[in-house]
Amino acid sequence: MSRFLIYAVVFIEGFCSLGAEVIALRRLVPHIGSSIVVTAPTIGFFLLALALGYAAGARVAGNYLSIVARNFLIAAMLAGIGLAGLSVDWIFVHLQPVLVAYLVFIGGVLCPLAWLLGQTVPILTNLMKAERTGEASGLALYWSTLGSFLGSISLSLLVMQWLGVSAAVFACALGLLIGTLLLAGKNFKFWLFSGLTVAIAAGLNLQHNVTADTAYAEYIIGNVDLPGQSNPRAFWVNKSVASLIDDSEPPNHTRYIRHLRQILLDDLGFTGKDILVLGAGGFTLSHREPLNRYTYVDIDPAIRDIAEKHFLREPARGEFIADDARRFVATSERHFDAVVVDVYSSHTSIPSHLVTREFWAGTRRVLKPDGVLLANLILDGKLETPYARNLLATIDSVFGRCAVDVLHKAKALANVELSCFASSQPAKTGIYVDEKNRADLDRAR
């Protein structure tokens, strides 16, 4: 086998193995989010399977080409079928609790794929002609790692951005099948199964029923059944309803958007104000609201076009900036009369770097002295979980006491709206007791 062909196969292995890991992390976002407690174990399991693959490949003593060709073919099947959106959705819908679904996905798809591809370098190194063992292994690792670099960059920043995650899955499976055929030569069985695999992968991935699928989120816009509304439709972001709208005049929106509008327009009487919205959703906060100036910040550059074309069906009002919310509030020199925080990556998952004290201090930094922070949080309706209590306490530590409105109180999870004022300051608190009751003095002050 020529050195060029060995390097090509090793490059494909690196490209597709790390590409599969990037795709797997992206596929998990709609179901369990992208926090460090998700990404770290996923990367760890992938590396463990890769290490076990290295060890398995080192024990192979013959039939080098056929074994690697077989591994590539099985890995292509795992990638093209197991990483398809339909397959991942099925796993997380039908296997509960969610930890079981996660372990099945990792143990049944990602880790076997990594184990199979991990065998490539130690097996093919046996076929490399070199004066020194170090030269052979070093060059093989160079081309494998170079493939990993290009795979992670091109699939995440190019393919996912322009064609979607499903196209990245198909590209990964197709790359592995090309590697299979390079190794298989004229073996008819490999060509037959490769053809079947590419057909199945194309059917599963190129027909994925979503409105848009970017590197950041999966978007679906579809009709919903809401009594009393005219042709209502929902804007789903990573399996979670982000916005609702219908064709009524004026249009109906979700309850929490109506509540935020009531605070801004009725309670505070905002007119001609500058309002920053972190997390664009369906751009409904400013929808047909001409009284104020809105600036939306969202990490996904594609979300405005998707919302305008498929959801609003008209131009969104306001300026749009594609940026990370925390970076924007930390670096912007602009100041706003109100900041609305509505940031979710999936279901009830706020990205972990957007719940810390430092982030809330950043939101306060871009507020005018008399500005107001409005935050839409999804917490338990009784506010009794550690997450709810700690998140509210974190915000209070920056803004002082904030007003808390719990919507949908009867539900296990509810929209919780916070109103915090830049003019307030956190302060030490005390407790009134019969022995030392300072209530009257505090009222007088």
C-alpha positions in Angstrom: 0.0 0.0 0.0 1.5 3.4 -1.0 2.4 5.9 1.6 0.1 8.4 0.0 -2.9 6.1 0.3 -2.0 5.3 4.0 -1.9 9.0 4.8 -5.2 9.6 3.0 -6.9 6.9 5.0 -5.4 8.1 8.3 -6.4 11.7 7.4 -10.0 10.5 6.8 -10.0 8.7 10.2 -9.0 11.9 12.0 -11.4 14.1 10.1 -14.4 11.8 10.7 -13.6 10.7 14.3 -13.4 14.2 15.7 -16.2 15.3 13.3 -18.4 12.7 14.8 -17.6 13.9 18.3 -18.5 17.5 17.4 -21.7 16.3 15.8 -22.6 14.2 18.8 -22.2 17.2 21.2 -24.4 19.3 18.9 -27.1 16.5 18.7 -27.2 16.4 22.5 -28.0 20.2 22.9 -31.8 20.0 22.2 -32.2 17.1 24.7 -29.8 17.8 27.6 -28.2 21.1 26.8 -24.5 22.0 26.4 -23.3 22.6 30.0 -20.0 21.4 31.2 -21.6 18.4 33.0 -22.7 17.2 29.5 -19.7 18.1 27.4 -17.0 16.9 29.8 -18.3 13.3 30.2 -19.1 13.1 26.5 -15.5 14.1 25.6 -14.2 11.8 28.3 -16.1 8.7 27.1 -15.0 9.5 23.5 -11.3 9.6 24.5 -11.6 6.4 26.6 -13.1 4.6 23.6 -10.3 6.0 21.4 -7.7 4.8 23.8 -9.2 1.3 23.9 -9.2 1.4 20.1 -5.5 2.2 20.0 -4.9 -0.8 22.3 -7.1 -3.1 20.1 -5.3 -2.0 17.0 -1.9 -2.7 18.5 -2.9 -6.3 18.9 -3.8 -6.8 15.2 -1.2 -9.0 13.5 -2.6 -9.6 10.0 -5.3 -8.8 7.4 -4.6 -5.1 8.0 -6.4 -3.6 5.1 -9.6 -5.8 5.4 -9.9 -5.1 9.1 -9.5 -1.3 8.7 -12.0 -1.4 5.8 -14.5 -3.3 7.9 -14.0 -0.8 10.8 -14.6 2.1 8.4 -17.7 0.6 7.0 -19.3 -0.1 10.4 -18.2 3.4 11.6 -19.9 4.9 8.6 -23.1 3.0 9.5 -22.9 4.2 13.1 -22.4 7.8 11.9 -24.9 7.9 9.1 -27.7 6.2 11.1 -26.8 6.7 14.8 -26.0 10.4 14.5 -29.0 11.2 12.3 -31.5 13.6 13.9 -34.3 11.1 13.6 -32.3 8.4 15.4 -31.2 10.7 18.3 -34.7 12.1 18.7 -36.1 8.5 18.9 -33.6 7.5 21.6 -34.4 10.5 23.8 -38.2 10.2 23.3 -38.5 6.5 23.9 -35.8 5.8 26.5 -36.4 7.4 29.9 -35.1 8.8 32.2 -32.8 11.0 30.2 -29.7 9.6 31.7 -30.5 6.2 30.2 -31.0 7.7 26.8 -27.7 9.6 27.1 -25.8 6.4 28.0 -27.4 4.4 25.2 -26.4 7.1 22.7 -22.9 7.4 24.0 -22.4 3.6 24.6 -24.2 2.5 21.4 -23.2 5.1 18.9 -20.3 7.4 19.8 -18.0 5.1 21.7 -18.1 2.1 19.3 -17.4 4.6 16.5 -14.4 6.0 18.3 -13.2 2.5 19.2 -13.3 1.3 15.6 -11.6 4.4 14.2 -9.0 4.4 17.0 -7.6 1.2 15.6 -6.6 2.8 12.3 -3.2 4.3 13.1 -1.7 1.4 15.0 -2.9 -1.0 12.3 -1.8 0.9 9.2 1.6 1.8 10.8 2.5 -1.8 10.1 2.3 -1.1 6.4 4.5 2.0 6.4 8.0 1.8 5.1 10.3 3.9 7.2 13.8 3.7 8.6 12.6 4.3 12.1 9.5 3.3 14.0 9.2 6.8 15.4 9.1 8.3 11.9 6.3 6.0 10.8 4.1 6.6 13.9 4.9 10.3 14.0 3.8 10.9 10.4 0.7 8.8 10.8 -0.3 10.7 13.9 0.5 14.0 12.1 -2.0 13.2 9.3 -4.6 11.9 11.7 -4.4 15.0 13.9 -4.4 17.3 10.9 -7.6 15.6 9.8 -9.1 16.0 13.3 -8.3 19.7 13.2 -9.8 20.3 9.7 -12.8 18.1 10.5 -13.7 20.0 13.7 -13.3 23.4 12.0 -14.9 22.7 8.6 -17.9 20.7 9.9 -18.7 23.2 12.7 -17.9 26.5 11.0 -18.8 25.7 7.4 -21.0 22.7 6.9 -23.2 23.2 9.9 -23.5 26.9 9.4 -24.4 26.7 5.7 -26.0 23.3 5.2 -27.0 22.2 8.7 -26.1 19.4 11.1 -27.7 16.7 9.0 -25.5 17.6 6.1 -22.4 17.3 8.4 -23.6 13.8 9.5 -23.9 12.8 5.9 -20.5 14.3 5.0 -18.9 12.3 7.9 -20.5 9.1 6.8 -19.5 9.7 3.2 -15.9 10.3 4.1 -15.7 7.0 6.0 -17.2 5.2 3.0 -14.6 6.7 0.7 -12.0 5.4 3.1 -13.6 2.0 3.0 -13.5 1.9 -0.8 -9.9 3.0 -0.8 -9.0 0.1 1.4 -11.3 -2.5 -0.1 -10.1 -2.3 -3.7 -12.3 -4.5 -5.9 -14.0 -6.4 -3.1 -17.6 -6.5 -4.2 -19.1 -6.9 -0.7 -17.6 -3.7 0.6 -18.9 -1.8 -2.5 -22.4 -3.3 -2.0 -22.6 -2.4 1.7 -21.1 1.0 1.1 -23.8 1.7 -1.5 -26.6 0.6 0.9 -25.1 2.7 3.7 -24.8 5.8 1.7 -28.5 5.4 0.5 -29.7 4.9 4.1 -27.6 7.8 5.4 -28.9 10.1 2.7 -32.5 9.1 3.4 -32.2 9.7 7.1 -30.2 13.0 7.0 -31.0 14.8 3.8 -34.8 14.6 4.6 -34.6 15.7 8.3 -37.9 17.4 9.0 -36.8 20.7 10.5 -37.2 24.3 9.3 -33.5 25.0 9.9 -30.6 23.3 11.5 -27.5 25.4 12.3 -24.4 24.8 14.4 -26.1 26.5 17.3 -29.7 25.2 17.3 -32.4 23.2 15.6 -35.4 25.4 14.6 -38.9 24.2 13.8 -41.8 26.4 12.9 -45.2 24.7 12.8 -48.9 25.1 13.5 -50.3 24.5 17.0 -53.8 24.1 18.4 -54.7 27.1 20.5 -58.4 27.6 20.9 -59.6 31.1 20.1 -56.6 32.0 18.0 -56.3 32.5 14.2 -53.8 30.1 12.6 -51.4 30.0 15.6 -47.9 28.9 15.0 -45.0 28.1 17.3 -41.2 28.7 17.0 -39.4 25.8 18.5 -35.7 26.2 19.4 -34.0 22.9 20.3 -37.3 21.1 21.0 -38.6 23.9 23.2 -41.3 26.4 22.3 -39.6 29.8 22.3 -42.4 32.0 20.8 -46.0 31.9 19.7 -47.9 34.1 17.2 -51.1 34.0 15.2 -52.8 36.0 12.4 -55.1 37.9 14.6 -55.1 41.7 14.7 -53.4 42.5 16.9 -51.5 39.2 17.0 -51.5 37.0 20.1 -48.1 36.1 21.8 -47.0 33.9 24.6 -48.1 34.8 28.1 -44.6 35.8 29.3 -44.1 38.1 26.3 -47.4 39.8 27.1 -46.3 40.1 30.7 -42.9 41.7 29.7 -44.7 44.1 27.4 -47.1 45.1 30.2 -44.2 45.9 32.5 -42.3 47.9 29.8 -45.3 49.7 28.2 -47.9 49.9 30.9 -46.2 49.8 34.3 -43.1 51.7 33.3 -44.6 53.7 30.5 -41.6 53.3 28.2 -41.7 55.5 25.1 -38.6 56.3 22.9 -36.4 54.1 25.1 -33.5 51.8 24.2 -34.2 48.2 25.1 -31.6 45.4 24.8 -32.9 41.9 24.4 -30.4 39.0 25.1 -31.8 36.0 23.3 -33.8 36.7 20.2 -36.3 33.8 20.2 -38.9 34.7 17.6 -38.4 38.5 17.9 -41.9 38.9 19.3 -41.1 41.4 22.1 -40.8 44.1 19.5 -43.3 42.7 17.0 -45.4 45.6 15.8 -44.3 47.7 18.8 -43.3 51.1 17.4 -42.8 53.0 20.6 -39.3 52.0 21.5 -35.9 51.0 20.0 -34.9 47.4 20.3 -31.5 45.7 20.0 -31.4 41.9 19.9 -28.3 39.9 20.7 -28.2 36.2 19.9 -25.3 33.9 19.3 -26.8 32.4 16.1 -26.3 34.7 13.0 -29.0 32.8 11.1 -31.9 33.2 13.6 -33.2 36.5 12.3 -33.6 35.3 8.7 -35.3 32.1 10.0 -37.7 34.0 12.2 -38.6 36.6 9.5 -39.1 34.1 6.7 -40.9 31.3 8.5 -42.4 32.6 11.8 -43.1 36.4 11.7 -43.5 36.4 7.9 -42.5 40.0 7.9 -39.3 42.0 8.9 -38.4 41.9 12.6 -38.3 45.3 14.3 -35.0 46.3 15.8 -31.3 46.0 15.4 -29.8 42.5 15.4 -26.3 41.7 16.6 -24.9 38.1 16.4 -22.8 37.7 19.5 -22.6 35.8 22.8 -24.7 37.6 25.4 -22.0 37.6 28.1 -19.4 38.9 25.7 -21.7 41.7 24.5 -22.5 43.0 28.0 -18.9 42.8 29.0 -17.5 44.8 26.0 -20.3 47.1 24.8 -20.0 50.8 25.4 -23.7 51.4 24.8 -26.2 51.8 27.7 -29.8 50.9 27.7 -33.0 51.8 29.5 -33.9 48.2 29.9 -32.2 44.8 29.5 -34.4 41.8 28.9 -32.6 38.4 29.5 -34.3 35.5 27.8 -31.5 33.1 27.0 -32.1 29.3 26.7 -30.2 26.6 24.8 -32.8 24.0 25.3 -36.0 23.3 27.3 -35.2 24.9 30.7 -31.4 25.1 30.2 -29.8 28.5 30.5 -26.1 28.3 29.4 -24.1 28.0 32.6 -21.9 31.1 31.9 -25.1 33.2 31.8 -26.3 32.5 35.3 -23.2 33.6 37.2 -22.8 36.8 39.3 -20.3 38.1 36.7 -22.9 37.9 33.9 -25.5 39.7 35.9 -22.9 42.3 36.8 -22.3 42.7 33.1 -26.0 43.3 32.5 -26.0 46.0 35.2 -23.0 47.6 33.6 -24.9 48.3 30.3 -27.9 49.7 32.1 -28.5 53.4 32.5 -28.6 54.7 36.1 -32.4 54.5 36.1 -32.6 51.4 33.9 -34.4 48.1 34.6 -33.5 44.5 34.2 -36.2 42.0 33.2 -35.3 38.3 33.2 -37.4 35.4 32.0 -36.5 32.3 34.0 -38.0 28.9 33.9 -38.0 27.5 37.4 -40.1 25.3 39.6 -43.4 27.1 40.4 -42.8 27.0 44.1 -39.2 28.3 43.9 -38.1 25.6 46.3 -35.4 23.8 44.3 -31.7 24.6 45.0 -31.3 25.9 41.5 -34.2 28.3 41.8 -33.1 29.6 45.2 -29.4 30.0 44.2 -30.2 31.6 40.9 -32.5 34.2 42.5 -30.0 34.8 45.3 -27.2 35.3 42.7 -29.2 38.0 40.9 -30.2 39.7 44.2 -26.5 39.8 45.1 -26.0 42.2 42.2 -29.2 44.2 42.0 -30.6 44.0 45.5 -34.1 42.7 46.0 -35.9 42.1 42.7 -39.6 41.7 42.1 -40.6 38.2 41.3 -43.7 37.2 39.3 -44.4 33.5 38.9 -46.6 32.7 35.9 -48.4 29.3 35.6 -48.1 28.7 39.3 -50.0 25.3 39.1 -47.3 23.8 36.8 -44.2 22.0 37.8 -42.1 24.4 35.7 -43.2 28.0 35.3 -42.0 31.2 33.7 -40.6 33.4 36.5 -40.3 37.1 35.6 -37.8 39.2 37.5 -37.8 43.0 37.6 -34.6 44.5 39.0 -33.6 48.2 39.0 -30.2 49.7 38.5 -30.9 52.3 41.2 -31.1 49.6 43.8 -28.2 48.2 45.7 -27.6 44.9 47.5 -27.6 45.4 51.2 -27.3 43.4 54.4 -30.7 42.2 55.7 -32.0 41.3 59.1 -34.9 39.4 60.6 -37.7 40.9 62.7 -38.2 39.0 66.0 -40.3 39.9 69.0 -37.2 40.5 71.2 -35.7 43.0 68.8 -38.3 44.3 66.3 -37.0 47.2 64.2 -39.9 47.3 61.8 -41.3 50.7 62.9 -37.8 52.3 62.8 -37.1 50.8 59.3 -40.4 52.2 58.0 -39.6 55.6 59.4 -36.2 55.6 57.7 
